[in-house]
Amino acid sequence: MKKEAVILLNMGGANNLGEVEMFLKNMFADKNILTMKSDLLRKFIGGMIVFTRVESSQEIYRTLGGKSPIVGHTKNIVAKLQERLGENVIVDFAMRYTPPFAKEVIDRLHKENIDKIYLIPMYPHFSTTTTKSSLEDFEEYYHSSKGDAVLVEIKHFFENKTYNKGIIERIKEKMGDSNYTDFDLIFSAHGLPQKIVDAGDVYEKHIKRHIEILKKMLQAENMNFHAIHLAYQSKVGPLKWLEPSLQTKLETVRNRGVVIYPIAFTVDNSETDFELEIEYREIAEELGFKEYRVCRCLNDSELFVDALCEIYKKMK
C-alpha cells in the first residue's frame, strides 16, 4: 500500500557543543544567507564570521545545557503529529544546518513505499533565507537521489486561524491575571538585512500582515494592551538590518511592563531561550522595567499540532 510522508523542515541547532562550528559553517556557506555571487568570496567571509563566533556561540549553548532545545521540541511535535495522522503517514523532520540532514531523512524514505511527500517548513512567514533555503535543500537532494514521489510544499502559514489561536493562548498564559493595560506587547521577529528585503524578499510584509491579524484577535478577546509594537532581534554584522531593533524599541516603552512574543519562531531555540530570556532581560532590568515577560513558542502545544494537521489536509 502506498504511503505518504510529512516532513517538517527547520534550520536546526547544535545537538552538542561539537556541532556549534558545524552549524555556523553550514549556515554561512548557504547562498541564501550570504548572497554574494562569488562562491570564493562567500567561503572567505563565511569563514571569518565562523572564526569570530564559535567560542561565543558555544558559551551560549553551555548556558542552555550544552545543546539547542530545537531538536527536542521538534521530536515531540513529530510524535504527536504521527499519532494524529496514523500509520499510513510517515512523519519526520529534517534540519538545514545540523543533523538530521535532508540526506539522512530521504535515505530512510527511500526504504518505504512513498507516493507523496508533504514538505512543511516550520517558518510561518516566507523568506529566501529560511523557507526557500530549506525547501531547495530537501528538493535538490531528493531529485539527485532519483526519488520518484510527488513533492508538495507550503511556503507560509501565518494566516492559519488555529495557529494564531495558539499564539493568543501563549500570550494569555504569560499574562495570567495581570492587567493588560499595564503592559506593552512587543512582537519580536528575527531580523534580516535590509538589502535582502530590498531585493524582493516578502518576509517583512508577511510579518506586518501577521501582526494585523493578531491585533484583531487580541481585540476580540479583550486583551487590550497599552500598546502593541514590532521589533527585530538577532542582528549580525555591520550591514543595515530591518528596524527598529528590539533594544531600541525597549528604550521607548520604559517604566511599564512588557511582554515579548517571538513571532518569527514556532519552536523555542537559542534565540528565544538565551537571547530573549537572558540577554534582553538584563537590558530590560537596566532600563528599569517593572515586568519583563517572554512567551514560549508554540512548540508541541495541541493547537500547533491541530494547525499542522489542518495544513497537511489543505495541501492534499
FIMAR-358113 format. One record per residue (C-alpha): residue number from 1; z, x, y. Coordinates in nm, 2 decimals. Layout:
N
resi->NUM	zz->Z	xx->X	yy->Y
...
***
This chain:
316
resi->1	zz->0.00	xx->0.00	yy->0.00
resi->2	zz->-0.09	xx->0.13	yy->0.35
resi->3	zz->0.20	xx->0.22	yy->0.57
resi->4	zz->0.24	xx->0.26	yy->0.95
resi->5	zz->0.43	xx->0.52	yy->1.14
resi->6	zz->0.62	xx->0.50	yy->1.47
resi->7	zz->0.67	xx->0.84	yy->1.62
resi->8	zz->0.89	xx->0.89	yy->1.92
resi->9	zz->0.79	xx->1.18	yy->2.15
resi->10	zz->1.01	xx->1.38	yy->2.38
resi->11	zz->1.04	xx->1.72	yy->2.55
resi->12	zz->1.32	xx->1.84	yy->2.32
resi->13	zz->1.62	xx->2.06	yy->2.39
resi->14	zz->1.78	xx->2.36	yy->2.22
resi->15	zz->1.94	xx->2.28	yy->1.89
resi->16	zz->2.14	xx->2.61	yy->1.92
resi->17	zz->2.17	xx->2.89	yy->2.17
resi->18	zz->1.90	xx->3.09	yy->1.99
resi->19	zz->1.65	xx->2.81	yy->2.08
resi->20	zz->1.71	xx->2.83	yy->2.45
resi->21	zz->1.45	xx->3.10	yy->2.51
resi->22	zz->1.20	xx->2.92	yy->2.28
resi->23	zz->1.24	xx->2.60	yy->2.48
resi->24	zz->1.18	xx->2.78	yy->2.81
resi->25	zz->0.88	xx->2.99	yy->2.67
resi->26	zz->0.71	xx->2.68	yy->2.53
resi->27	zz->0.77	xx->2.47	yy->2.84
resi->28	zz->0.63	xx->2.73	yy->3.09
resi->29	zz->0.33	xx->2.80	yy->2.86
resi->30	zz->0.23	xx->2.44	yy->2.89
resi->31	zz->-0.08	xx->2.40	yy->3.12
resi->32	zz->0.06	xx->2.06	yy->3.23
resi->33	zz->0.37	xx->2.23	yy->3.37
resi->34	zz->0.22	xx->2.54	yy->3.52
resi->35	zz->-0.11	xx->2.40	yy->3.63
resi->36	zz->-0.30	xx->2.72	yy->3.74
resi->37	zz->-0.64	xx->2.76	yy->3.56
resi->38	zz->-0.58	xx->3.12	yy->3.46
resi->39	zz->-0.40	xx->3.15	yy->3.12
resi->40	zz->-0.32	xx->3.51	yy->3.20
resi->41	zz->-0.15	xx->3.41	yy->3.53
resi->42	zz->0.03	xx->3.13	yy->3.36
resi->43	zz->0.16	xx->3.37	yy->3.10
resi->44	zz->0.28	xx->3.61	yy->3.36
resi->45	zz->0.45	xx->3.36	yy->3.59
resi->46	zz->0.60	xx->3.17	yy->3.29
resi->47	zz->0.73	xx->3.50	yy->3.15
resi->48	zz->0.90	xx->3.58	yy->3.48
resi->49	zz->1.06	xx->3.23	yy->3.50
resi->50	zz->1.19	xx->3.26	yy->3.14
resi->51	zz->1.33	xx->3.61	yy->3.21
resi->52	zz->1.53	xx->3.49	yy->3.51
resi->53	zz->1.66	xx->3.17	yy->3.35
resi->54	zz->1.75	xx->3.24	yy->2.98
resi->55	zz->2.11	xx->3.36	yy->3.04
resi->56	zz->2.20	xx->3.08	yy->3.29
resi->57	zz->2.04	xx->2.82	yy->3.06
resi->58	zz->2.24	xx->2.95	yy->2.76
resi->59	zz->2.55	xx->2.92	yy->2.97
resi->60	zz->2.47	xx->2.55	yy->3.04
resi->61	zz->2.43	xx->2.49	yy->2.66
resi->62	zz->2.76	xx->2.67	yy->2.59
resi->63	zz->2.93	xx->2.42	yy->2.82
resi->64	zz->2.77	xx->2.14	yy->2.62
resi->65	zz->2.89	xx->2.27	yy->2.29
resi->66	zz->2.61	xx->2.51	yy->2.21
resi->67	zz->2.32	xx->2.26	yy->2.19
resi->68	zz->2.14	xx->1.98	yy->2.37
resi->69	zz->2.26	xx->1.63	yy->2.30
resi->70	zz->1.90	xx->1.50	yy->2.30
resi->71	zz->1.82	xx->1.55	yy->1.92
resi->72	zz->2.14	xx->1.39	yy->1.80
resi->73	zz->2.08	xx->1.08	yy->2.02
resi->74	zz->1.72	xx->1.06	yy->1.91
resi->75	zz->1.82	xx->1.08	yy->1.54
resi->76	zz->2.05	xx->0.78	yy->1.60
resi->77	zz->1.77	xx->0.59	yy->1.77
resi->78	zz->1.53	xx->0.67	yy->1.48
resi->79	zz->1.78	xx->0.55	yy->1.22
resi->80	zz->1.84	xx->0.22	yy->1.40
resi->81	zz->1.47	xx->0.16	yy->1.45
resi->82	zz->1.39	xx->0.24	yy->1.09
resi->83	zz->1.64	xx->-0.02	yy->0.98
resi->84	zz->1.49	xx->-0.28	yy->1.21
resi->85	zz->1.12	xx->-0.21	yy->1.11
resi->86	zz->1.17	xx->-0.18	yy->0.73
resi->87	zz->1.04	xx->0.04	yy->0.46
resi->88	zz->0.67	xx->-0.01	yy->0.53
resi->89	zz->0.70	xx->0.16	yy->0.86
resi->90	zz->0.80	xx->0.53	yy->0.88
resi->91	zz->1.00	xx->0.61	yy->1.19
resi->92	zz->1.02	xx->0.97	yy->1.30
resi->93	zz->1.03	xx->1.19	yy->1.62
resi->94	zz->0.86	xx->1.50	yy->1.75
resi->95	zz->0.96	xx->1.73	yy->2.03
resi->96	zz->0.73	xx->1.91	yy->2.26
resi->97	zz->0.91	xx->2.24	yy->2.31
resi->98	zz->1.17	xx->2.27	yy->2.03
resi->99	zz->1.19	xx->2.16	yy->1.66
resi->100	zz->1.10	xx->1.93	yy->1.51
resi->101	zz->0.75	xx->2.00	yy->1.65
resi->102	zz->0.45	xx->1.78	yy->1.60
resi->103	zz->0.31	xx->2.00	yy->1.33
resi->104	zz->0.62	xx->1.95	yy->1.11
resi->105	zz->0.61	xx->1.58	yy->1.16
resi->106	zz->0.24	xx->1.55	yy->1.09
resi->107	zz->0.26	xx->1.75	yy->0.78
resi->108	zz->0.52	xx->1.50	yy->0.65
resi->109	zz->0.30	xx->1.21	yy->0.75
resi->110	zz->0.00	xx->1.36	yy->0.55
resi->111	zz->0.21	xx->1.31	yy->0.23
resi->112	zz->0.23	xx->0.93	yy->0.30
resi->113	zz->-0.05	xx->0.67	yy->0.28
resi->114	zz->-0.05	xx->0.61	yy->0.66
resi->115	zz->-0.30	xx->0.37	yy->0.81
resi->116	zz->-0.19	xx->0.37	yy->1.18
resi->117	zz->0.04	xx->0.59	yy->1.38
resi->118	zz->0.20	xx->0.44	yy->1.69
resi->119	zz->0.30	xx->0.71	yy->1.95
resi->120	zz->0.58	xx->0.62	yy->2.19
resi->121	zz->0.67	xx->0.88	yy->2.45
resi->122	zz->1.03	xx->0.85	yy->2.55
resi->123	zz->0.94	xx->0.87	yy->2.91
resi->124	zz->0.95	xx->0.53	yy->3.08
resi->125	zz->0.71	xx->0.64	yy->3.36
resi->126	zz->0.38	xx->0.82	yy->3.32
resi->127	zz->0.35	xx->1.18	yy->3.43
resi->128	zz->0.10	xx->1.45	yy->3.33
resi->129	zz->0.40	xx->1.68	yy->3.29
resi->130	zz->0.57	xx->1.47	yy->3.03
resi->131	zz->0.37	xx->1.18	yy->2.88
resi->132	zz->0.03	xx->1.34	yy->2.89
resi->133	zz->0.16	xx->1.67	yy->2.76
resi->134	zz->0.34	xx->1.51	yy->2.46
resi->135	zz->0.05	xx->1.28	yy->2.36
resi->136	zz->-0.20	xx->1.57	yy->2.39
resi->137	zz->0.02	xx->1.80	yy->2.18
resi->138	zz->0.05	xx->1.55	yy->1.89
resi->139	zz->-0.31	xx->1.42	yy->1.90
resi->140	zz->-0.47	xx->1.76	yy->1.92
resi->141	zz->-0.27	xx->1.89	yy->1.62
resi->142	zz->-0.33	xx->1.57	yy->1.42
resi->143	zz->-0.71	xx->1.58	yy->1.47
resi->144	zz->-0.72	xx->1.95	yy->1.39
resi->145	zz->-0.53	xx->1.88	yy->1.07
resi->146	zz->-0.81	xx->1.63	yy->0.96
resi->147	zz->-0.58	xx->1.33	yy->0.98
resi->148	zz->-0.77	xx->1.00	yy->0.95
resi->149	zz->-0.51	xx->0.74	yy->1.06
resi->150	zz->-0.57	xx->0.55	yy->1.38
resi->151	zz->-0.36	xx->0.67	yy->1.66
resi->152	zz->-0.23	xx->0.41	yy->1.91
resi->153	zz->-0.04	xx->0.52	yy->2.22
resi->154	zz->0.15	xx->0.38	yy->2.51
resi->155	zz->0.18	xx->0.56	yy->2.84
resi->156	zz->0.47	xx->0.39	yy->3.01
resi->157	zz->0.72	xx->0.10	yy->2.96
resi->158	zz->0.93	xx->0.08	yy->3.27
resi->159	zz->0.83	xx->-0.28	yy->3.32
resi->160	zz->0.98	xx->-0.39	yy->2.98
resi->161	zz->1.24	xx->-0.66	yy->3.06
resi->162	zz->1.47	xx->-0.57	yy->2.76
resi->163	zz->1.46	xx->-0.20	yy->2.85
resi->164	zz->1.56	xx->-0.29	yy->3.21
resi->165	zz->1.84	xx->-0.52	yy->3.08
resi->166	zz->1.98	xx->-0.22	yy->2.91
resi->167	zz->1.98	xx->-0.03	yy->3.24
resi->168	zz->2.17	xx->-0.31	yy->3.41
resi->169	zz->2.42	xx->-0.32	yy->3.13
resi->170	zz->2.48	xx->0.06	yy->3.16
resi->171	zz->2.55	xx->0.02	yy->3.53
resi->172	zz->2.79	xx->-0.28	yy->3.46
resi->173	zz->2.97	xx->-0.06	yy->3.21
resi->174	zz->3.03	xx->0.21	yy->3.46
resi->175	zz->3.13	xx->-0.02	yy->3.74
resi->176	zz->3.38	xx->-0.22	yy->3.53
resi->177	zz->3.59	xx->-0.44	yy->3.76
resi->178	zz->3.52	xx->-0.23	yy->4.07
resi->179	zz->3.39	xx->-0.39	yy->4.39
resi->180	zz->3.02	xx->-0.33	yy->4.41
resi->181	zz->3.01	xx->-0.33	yy->4.79
resi->182	zz->3.24	xx->-0.02	yy->4.79
resi->183	zz->2.97	xx->0.18	yy->4.62
resi->184	zz->2.62	xx->0.31	yy->4.68
resi->185	zz->2.39	xx->0.32	yy->4.38
resi->186	zz->2.15	xx->0.62	yy->4.35
resi->187	zz->1.87	xx->0.62	yy->4.11
resi->188	zz->1.82	xx->0.99	yy->4.03
resi->189	zz->1.48	xx->1.08	yy->3.89
resi->190	zz->1.37	xx->1.42	yy->3.76
resi->191	zz->1.18	xx->1.60	yy->4.04
resi->192	zz->0.82	xx->1.70	yy->4.04
resi->193	zz->0.62	xx->1.95	yy->4.25
resi->194	zz->0.45	xx->1.77	yy->4.54
resi->195	zz->0.12	xx->1.93	yy->4.46
resi->196	zz->0.11	xx->1.76	yy->4.11
resi->197	zz->0.17	xx->1.42	yy->4.28
resi->198	zz->-0.10	xx->1.51	yy->4.54
resi->199	zz->-0.34	xx->1.59	yy->4.25
resi->200	zz->-0.31	xx->1.22	yy->4.13
resi->201	zz->0.00	xx->1.21	yy->3.91
resi->202	zz->0.13	xx->0.85	yy->3.93
resi->203	zz->0.49	xx->0.94	yy->3.84
resi->204	zz->0.63	xx->0.88	yy->4.19
resi->205	zz->0.46	xx->0.54	yy->4.22
resi->206	zz->0.60	xx->0.43	yy->3.88
resi->207	zz->0.95	xx->0.54	yy->3.98
resi->208	zz->0.93	xx->0.34	yy->4.31
resi->209	zz->0.79	xx->0.03	yy->4.13
resi->210	zz->1.06	xx->0.05	yy->3.87
resi->211	zz->1.34	xx->0.06	yy->4.13
resi->212	zz->1.20	xx->-0.25	yy->4.30
resi->213	zz->1.21	xx->-0.43	yy->3.96
resi->214	zz->1.57	xx->-0.32	yy->3.91
resi->215	zz->1.68	xx->-0.42	yy->4.26
resi->216	zz->1.57	xx->-0.78	yy->4.19
resi->217	zz->1.76	xx->-0.78	yy->3.86
resi->218	zz->2.07	xx->-0.64	yy->4.03
resi->219	zz->2.05	xx->-0.91	yy->4.30
resi->220	zz->2.01	xx->-1.18	yy->4.03
resi->221	zz->2.33	xx->-1.05	yy->3.87
resi->222	zz->2.52	xx->-1.05	yy->4.20
resi->223	zz->2.56	xx->-0.67	yy->4.17
resi->224	zz->2.55	xx->-0.62	yy->4.54
resi->225	zz->2.59	xx->-0.25	yy->4.61
resi->226	zz->2.65	xx->-0.13	yy->4.97
resi->227	zz->2.30	xx->0.03	yy->4.94
resi->228	zz->2.05	xx->0.15	yy->4.68
resi->229	zz->1.87	xx->0.48	yy->4.70
resi->230	zz->1.62	xx->0.70	yy->4.52
resi->231	zz->1.67	xx->1.08	yy->4.49
resi->232	zz->1.52	xx->1.36	yy->4.29
resi->233	zz->1.70	xx->1.63	yy->4.09
resi->234	zz->1.63	xx->1.95	yy->3.89
resi->235	zz->1.41	xx->2.13	yy->4.14
resi->236	zz->1.30	xx->2.48	yy->4.03
resi->237	zz->1.13	xx->2.75	yy->4.23
resi->238	zz->1.00	xx->2.77	yy->4.59
resi->239	zz->0.73	xx->2.50	yy->4.59
resi->240	zz->0.78	xx->2.18	yy->4.78
resi->241	zz->0.91	xx->1.90	yy->4.54
resi->242	zz->0.95	xx->1.53	yy->4.58
resi->243	zz->1.21	xx->1.43	yy->4.83
resi->244	zz->1.49	xx->1.35	yy->4.90
resi->245	zz->1.68	xx->1.58	yy->4.68
resi->246	zz->2.00	xx->1.44	yy->4.52
resi->247	zz->2.22	xx->1.67	yy->4.72
resi->248	zz->2.06	xx->1.57	yy->5.04
resi->249	zz->2.10	xx->1.20	yy->4.95
resi->250	zz->2.47	xx->1.25	yy->4.86
resi->251	zz->2.52	xx->1.41	yy->5.20
resi->252	zz->2.40	xx->1.08	yy->5.37
resi->253	zz->2.63	xx->0.84	yy->5.18
resi->254	zz->2.96	xx->1.02	yy->5.21
resi->255	zz->3.31	xx->0.86	yy->5.22
resi->256	zz->3.22	xx->0.58	yy->4.98
resi->257	zz->3.20	xx->0.56	yy->4.61
resi->258	zz->2.87	xx->0.64	yy->4.44
resi->259	zz->2.71	xx->0.55	yy->4.11
resi->260	zz->2.43	xx->0.76	yy->3.97
resi->261	zz->2.18	xx->0.62	yy->3.72
resi->262	zz->1.93	xx->0.88	yy->3.57
resi->263	zz->1.63	xx->0.65	yy->3.59
resi->264	zz->1.37	xx->0.90	yy->3.45
resi->265	zz->1.56	xx->0.96	yy->3.12
resi->266	zz->1.61	xx->0.74	yy->2.82
resi->267	zz->1.82	xx->0.98	yy->2.63
resi->268	zz->2.11	xx->1.20	yy->2.76
resi->269	zz->2.03	xx->1.57	yy->2.78
resi->270	zz->2.14	xx->1.88	yy->2.97
resi->271	zz->2.01	xx->1.73	yy->3.30
resi->272	zz->2.24	xx->1.43	yy->3.26
resi->273	zz->2.54	xx->1.58	yy->3.08
resi->274	zz->2.55	xx->1.90	yy->3.27
resi->275	zz->2.36	xx->1.87	yy->3.60
resi->276	zz->2.47	xx->1.52	yy->3.69
resi->277	zz->2.81	xx->1.51	yy->3.52
resi->278	zz->2.93	xx->1.86	yy->3.61
resi->279	zz->2.72	xx->2.03	yy->3.89
resi->280	zz->2.67	xx->1.73	yy->4.11
resi->281	zz->3.02	xx->1.60	yy->4.05
resi->282	zz->3.15	xx->1.93	yy->4.20
resi->283	zz->2.92	xx->1.87	yy->4.50
resi->284	zz->3.04	xx->1.51	yy->4.54
resi->285	zz->3.40	xx->1.63	yy->4.54
resi->286	zz->3.33	xx->1.89	yy->4.80
resi->287	zz->3.17	xx->1.62	yy->5.01
resi->288	zz->3.48	xx->1.41	yy->4.99
resi->289	zz->3.36	xx->1.12	yy->4.77
resi->290	zz->3.63	xx->0.87	yy->4.67
resi->291	zz->3.45	xx->0.80	yy->4.35
resi->292	zz->3.16	xx->0.97	yy->4.17
resi->293	zz->3.03	xx->0.80	yy->3.85
resi->294	zz->2.73	xx->0.88	yy->3.63
resi->295	zz->2.59	xx->0.61	yy->3.40
resi->296	zz->2.49	xx->0.70	yy->3.04
resi->297	zz->2.13	xx->0.68	yy->2.94
resi->298	zz->2.04	xx->0.40	yy->2.70
resi->299	zz->2.04	xx->0.64	yy->2.40
resi->300	zz->2.08	xx->0.43	yy->2.08
resi->301	zz->2.20	xx->0.11	yy->2.26
resi->302	zz->2.10	xx->-0.21	yy->2.09
resi->303	zz->1.90	xx->-0.32	yy->2.39
resi->304	zz->1.69	xx->0.00	yy->2.39
resi->305	zz->1.63	xx->-0.04	yy->2.02
resi->306	zz->1.53	xx->-0.40	yy->2.09
resi->307	zz->1.29	xx->-0.27	yy->2.36
resi->308	zz->1.13	xx->-0.02	yy->2.13
resi->309	zz->1.07	xx->-0.29	yy->1.87
resi->310	zz->0.90	xx->-0.50	yy->2.14
resi->311	zz->0.69	xx->-0.21	yy->2.25
resi->312	zz->0.58	xx->-0.14	yy->1.89
resi->313	zz->0.49	xx->-0.50	yy->1.83
resi->314	zz->0.30	xx->-0.52	yy->2.16
resi->315	zz->0.10	xx->-0.21	yy->2.06
resi->316	zz->-0.02	xx->-0.37	yy->1.73
***
